[in-house]
Amino acid sequence: ASRDYHQAVVPLERARDLEPDKASIREALGRAYAGARDFARARDEFQAAVDLHPTDAYAHFGLARCAERLGERTLARRHHRLARLFGIGE
């Protein structure tokens, strides 16, 4: 709520380390990294969330946005399409 993304990263990294196969934690950590403008780490966390839960529309959307910021246009287009398919941007 306070948008202090840097502070959110620490407990979310701990949670990820305890439960690396939990997509919701990976997505939340991706959001925190993106908010902190660490787009490479955010992309990796959103990718992990997508790998764990392939129909997670927000994880696809987050992955697409990070890929855009990193200049990875092909990856961004693919995941924007998947985000729309699974419910974001309809």
Secondary structure, 3 states (H helix, E strand, C coil): CCCCHHHHHHHHHHHHHHCCCCHHHHHHHHHHHHHCCCHHHHHHHHHHHHHHCCCCHHHHHHHHHHHHHCCCHHHHHHHHHHHHHCCCCC
